[in-house]
């Protein structure tokens, strides 16, 4: 593919097929597709520190003016300022959106933008939902409202952190037990919830039990940490749920072991502060009114130093 780095460009791998990115300079190496992107000042917007720190307040699925699947987003104040400057000087250029070092989308900048924007393209519902999930997973934590790298998640009176509504459906996560600080080697029990915040009944299809699902974990700096998810090994069956407006469904329990040797979903965490969320999928089948992926808010998790066992008295 050559080496254009000296001229202010670099190759980045593609996360998946880019359906909204015509005219890009592409290459392939060892079975991986790459896109040539600019690394020049004024044509990049990378996460900074202190006064240059920025974040996303929200990412959610929506519809464009033609009623086609799209993805909307909202920056914090610093992000809006930087994004306005970037888009104003790059109209009609493609914007490579990079998560964890991979390009997840490359829409054309049609006009100068600021605090909010919409990513459009020839998306299917599934592709738009996957893009929302990828962007949420790689979101730098917003600097608002406290001008810090990570704002405290909003936990309601029942201990639930709710994600952004998706066409009338909202997902939330809370602890399944009353204990919140955990030690390495322990098991954490989360309860996954969904509720209908729309005005019409919602018909949802999923599979039970919840084998093969595990939470997403970020550290205090917003970096996503790998969670080991074992292959689904139990038989499942389809569950249909009908939620009236305002009604809530307990989807099921999600387990996370703080033990690298566990056969269940697990992660090895050192003592510190973390954020846990969950993305879940409802299937599109005959009779359903809502399908796709939906994500909860980020639940605070504290891991403390493992205590020495107490001697028997």
KASULCOR-V900002 format. One record per residue. N is the residue number from 0. RES is the residue in three letters. PSI is psi in radians with two decimals (NA if undefined). NEAR is the number of other ideal C-beta (glycine too) atoms within 12 Angstrom. D_CENTER is the distance of its C-alpha to the mean C-alpha in Angstrom with 2 decimals. Layout:
n,res,psi,near,d_center
N,RES,PSI,NEAR,D_CENTER
N,RES,PSI,NEAR,D_CENTER
This chain:
n,res,psi,near,d_center
0,UNK,-0.10,20,31.48
1,UNK,3.12,14,33.50
2,UNK,1.55,11,32.64
3,UNK,0.21,18,31.93
4,UNK,-0.62,16,30.44
5,UNK,-0.39,10,33.66
6,UNK,0.18,12,33.38
7,UNK,0.38,15,30.00
8,UNK,2.81,23,27.78
9,UNK,2.77,27,25.65
10,UNK,2.34,28,24.18
11,UNK,2.47,33,20.49
12,UNK,2.70,28,19.29
13,UNK,2.31,32,17.54
14,UNK,-0.71,30,14.35
15,UNK,-3.02,24,15.95
16,UNK,2.39,22,18.62
17,UNK,1.79,34,18.41
18,UNK,-0.19,25,19.84
19,UNK,0.54,35,20.02
20,UNK,1.27,33,21.58
21,UNK,2.68,16,25.38
22,UNK,0.28,14,27.81
23,UNK,2.69,27,25.79
24,UNK,2.02,22,27.68
25,UNK,2.82,25,26.39
26,UNK,3.02,22,27.66
27,UNK,2.40,13,27.26
28,UNK,2.19,14,27.99
29,UNK,0.70,9,28.19
30,UNK,-0.05,8,26.33
31,UNK,2.29,19,23.31
32,UNK,2.49,24,23.06
33,UNK,2.75,28,22.80
34,UNK,2.43,34,22.90
35,UNK,2.12,29,25.15
36,UNK,2.72,36,23.60
37,UNK,2.44,28,25.38
38,UNK,0.40,21,25.15
39,UNK,2.64,18,27.76
40,UNK,2.45,12,27.79
41,UNK,-0.15,16,26.95
42,UNK,0.27,23,24.75
43,UNK,2.74,25,21.78
44,UNK,1.51,34,19.31
45,UNK,2.74,19,18.04
46,UNK,2.22,28,16.79
47,UNK,-2.94,18,20.04
48,UNK,2.77,14,21.58
49,UNK,-2.07,12,23.59
50,UNK,-0.33,12,24.60
51,UNK,0.10,17,22.40
52,UNK,2.41,29,19.16
53,UNK,2.88,35,16.67
54,UNK,3.04,38,13.17
55,UNK,2.30,38,11.08
56,UNK,-0.53,28,11.90
57,UNK,2.57,29,9.97
58,UNK,2.30,38,8.34
59,UNK,2.70,37,9.77
60,UNK,2.52,40,11.88
61,UNK,-2.88,30,15.56
62,UNK,2.54,19,18.89
63,UNK,-3.00,22,20.90
64,UNK,-0.36,10,24.65
65,UNK,0.22,12,25.57
66,UNK,0.54,10,23.43
67,UNK,2.66,22,21.24
68,UNK,2.40,32,17.47
69,UNK,3.04,32,15.67
70,UNK,2.19,41,12.57
71,UNK,2.69,29,13.30
72,UNK,2.80,35,12.11
73,UNK,2.20,28,13.93
74,UNK,2.81,34,14.89
75,UNK,-3.13,33,16.77
76,UNK,-0.76,22,20.50
77,UNK,-0.69,30,20.64
78,UNK,-0.69,36,17.84
79,UNK,-0.71,28,19.73
80,UNK,-0.81,23,22.93
81,UNK,-0.69,31,21.80
82,UNK,-0.62,31,20.13
83,UNK,-0.77,25,23.35
84,UNK,-0.69,21,25.48
85,UNK,-0.86,31,23.57
86,UNK,-0.54,31,23.59
87,UNK,-0.62,18,27.16
88,UNK,0.10,22,28.61
89,UNK,0.55,27,26.70
90,UNK,2.39,16,27.27
91,UNK,0.07,15,27.55
92,UNK,2.75,23,25.75
93,UNK,2.47,30,22.55
94,UNK,1.92,35,19.48
95,UNK,2.07,41,17.58
96,UNK,2.08,38,13.87
97,UNK,2.22,27,13.14
98,UNK,2.16,31,10.16
99,UNK,0.70,22,11.75
100,UNK,0.07,19,15.04
101,UNK,2.54,26,14.47
102,UNK,2.08,35,14.83
103,UNK,-0.31,40,12.27
104,UNK,2.74,41,14.42
105,UNK,1.17,34,17.74
106,UNK,2.75,35,18.94
107,UNK,2.32,23,22.41
108,UNK,1.98,29,22.90
109,UNK,-0.41,21,25.34
110,UNK,2.86,15,26.00
111,UNK,2.37,18,25.38
112,UNK,3.06,30,22.27
113,UNK,-1.90,22,21.35
114,UNK,-0.60,25,19.08
115,UNK,2.80,23,17.52
116,UNK,3.01,33,17.29
117,UNK,2.33,30,16.55
118,UNK,2.03,40,15.69
119,UNK,2.88,28,18.24
120,UNK,-3.02,30,19.66
121,UNK,1.07,20,21.01
122,UNK,2.53,33,17.82
123,UNK,2.96,21,18.16
124,UNK,-0.70,28,16.18
125,UNK,-0.70,21,14.51
126,UNK,-0.71,30,13.80
127,UNK,-0.74,37,12.36
128,UNK,-0.69,35,10.04
129,UNK,-0.65,29,9.04
130,UNK,-0.74,43,8.64
131,UNK,-0.82,41,6.45
132,UNK,-0.77,37,4.04
133,UNK,-0.74,31,5.16
134,UNK,-0.71,38,5.31
135,UNK,-0.69,41,2.56
136,UNK,-0.58,34,3.01
137,UNK,0.17,29,6.26
138,UNK,2.22,40,6.99
139,UNK,2.43,36,10.45
140,UNK,2.42,33,11.30
141,UNK,2.57,33,13.50
142,UNK,-0.13,31,17.18
143,UNK,2.76,25,18.24
144,UNK,0.05,14,20.10
145,UNK,0.18,14,21.73
146,UNK,0.73,18,21.44
147,UNK,3.03,19,19.88
148,UNK,-0.38,29,17.01
149,UNK,2.07,28,15.08
150,UNK,2.59,26,16.08
151,UNK,2.23,20,16.89
152,UNK,2.62,28,14.61
153,UNK,1.92,20,16.69
154,UNK,2.21,22,18.10
155,UNK,-3.12,18,20.52
156,UNK,-0.36,7,24.03
157,UNK,0.13,16,23.07
158,UNK,0.32,24,20.55
159,UNK,2.38,30,17.49
160,UNK,2.10,33,14.29
161,UNK,2.47,32,13.24
162,UNK,-3.10,38,10.12
163,UNK,2.43,35,11.00
164,UNK,2.50,26,13.63
165,UNK,1.74,42,13.37
166,UNK,0.80,28,17.01
167,UNK,-0.09,27,18.48
168,UNK,2.42,44,16.30
169,UNK,2.41,34,14.26
170,UNK,2.50,45,12.71
171,UNK,2.80,38,13.59
172,UNK,2.40,46,14.06
173,UNK,2.94,36,17.23
174,UNK,2.52,32,19.49
175,UNK,-0.25,23,21.99
176,UNK,2.93,17,24.71
177,UNK,-0.30,9,26.05
178,UNK,2.29,16,25.76
179,UNK,-0.80,24,22.88
180,UNK,2.38,23,23.96
181,UNK,2.73,32,23.89
182,UNK,2.65,23,25.80
183,UNK,2.40,25,25.12
184,UNK,-0.19,22,26.28
185,UNK,2.85,26,25.34
186,UNK,2.38,25,23.28
187,UNK,2.38,41,20.67
188,UNK,2.05,25,20.56
189,UNK,2.62,40,17.69
190,UNK,2.15,30,18.27
191,UNK,2.27,43,15.75
192,UNK,2.65,37,16.92
193,UNK,2.64,39,16.65
194,UNK,2.68,32,19.01
195,UNK,1.90,30,20.57
196,UNK,0.15,26,20.59
197,UNK,-3.05,22,22.27
198,UNK,-0.28,11,26.02
199,UNK,2.81,18,26.56
200,UNK,2.58,20,26.38
201,UNK,2.29,34,23.30
202,UNK,2.07,28,23.96
203,UNK,2.44,37,21.23
204,UNK,2.26,26,21.68
205,UNK,-2.97,34,19.94
206,UNK,2.42,25,21.43
207,UNK,2.61,25,22.92
208,UNK,3.03,19,23.09
209,UNK,0.95,29,19.44
210,UNK,2.58,23,20.27
211,UNK,0.07,22,17.85
212,UNK,2.51,33,14.75
213,UNK,2.72,33,13.36
214,UNK,2.92,43,10.87
215,UNK,2.35,40,8.26
216,UNK,2.29,38,10.31
217,UNK,2.57,35,10.35
218,UNK,-3.08,25,13.85
219,UNK,-0.33,25,15.57
220,UNK,0.07,20,15.05
221,UNK,0.08,32,11.26
222,UNK,2.29,23,11.63
223,UNK,2.33,30,9.61
224,UNK,2.52,29,12.46
225,UNK,2.29,20,13.51
226,UNK,2.23,32,14.12
227,UNK,2.10,22,17.02
228,UNK,1.90,27,16.78
229,UNK,2.72,18,20.35
230,UNK,2.57,13,21.33
231,UNK,2.18,16,21.94
232,UNK,-0.08,12,25.57
233,UNK,2.58,15,26.55
234,UNK,2.51,11,27.69
235,UNK,2.83,18,25.58
236,UNK,2.74,13,26.68
237,UNK,2.37,17,25.34
238,UNK,2.25,22,24.91
239,UNK,2.27,22,25.37
240,UNK,2.39,31,24.61
241,UNK,1.98,19,26.02
242,UNK,2.10,29,24.62
243,UNK,2.87,18,26.86
244,UNK,2.21,16,25.74
245,UNK,-0.12,16,24.73
246,UNK,2.61,23,24.69
247,UNK,2.57,26,22.18
248,UNK,2.29,32,21.59
249,UNK,1.80,25,21.08
250,UNK,-0.76,34,19.05
251,UNK,-3.11,27,19.93
252,UNK,2.45,28,19.59
253,UNK,2.28,39,17.10
254,UNK,2.54,35,18.83
255,UNK,2.12,38,18.00
256,UNK,2.28,29,20.99
257,UNK,0.96,36,21.50
258,UNK,1.98,23,23.86
259,UNK,-0.26,18,23.46
260,UNK,-0.01,13,26.30
261,UNK,2.52,23,24.95
262,UNK,-0.17,15,24.81
263,UNK,3.00,30,21.95
264,UNK,2.25,34,18.24
265,UNK,2.83,28,18.83
266,UNK,2.57,36,18.03
267,UNK,1.84,20,20.63
268,UNK,2.36,34,19.99
269,UNK,2.84,18,22.65
270,UNK,2.38,20,23.58
271,UNK,-2.98,23,21.33
272,UNK,2.38,28,18.57
273,UNK,2.98,36,14.99
274,UNK,2.33,38,11.93
275,UNK,2.34,42,10.85
276,UNK,3.03,38,8.39
277,UNK,2.33,45,8.63
278,UNK,2.39,36,7.55
279,UNK,2.68,39,10.98
280,UNK,2.37,31,13.07
281,UNK,2.36,35,16.32
282,UNK,2.62,25,18.84
283,UNK,2.03,20,20.90
284,UNK,2.95,17,24.52
285,UNK,2.21,11,27.77
286,UNK,-0.24,17,27.88
287,UNK,2.68,24,24.19
288,UNK,-0.16,24,23.06
289,UNK,2.36,38,19.26
290,UNK,2.69,29,17.17
291,UNK,-3.01,35,13.74
292,UNK,2.56,37,10.28
293,UNK,2.53,42,9.21
294,UNK,2.57,41,6.96
295,UNK,3.07,40,9.00
296,UNK,-3.13,35,9.47
297,UNK,2.07,41,9.83
298,UNK,2.26,41,13.26
299,UNK,2.41,29,15.61
300,UNK,2.22,37,17.14
301,UNK,2.18,23,20.44
302,UNK,2.21,30,22.06
303,UNK,2.93,21,25.78
304,UNK,2.37,15,28.55
305,UNK,2.23,17,30.03
306,UNK,2.59,13,33.36
307,UNK,2.47,7,36.53
308,UNK,2.44,8,38.01
309,UNK,2.38,6,40.82
310,UNK,2.56,5,44.26
311,UNK,2.45,4,45.95
312,UNK,NA,3,48.59
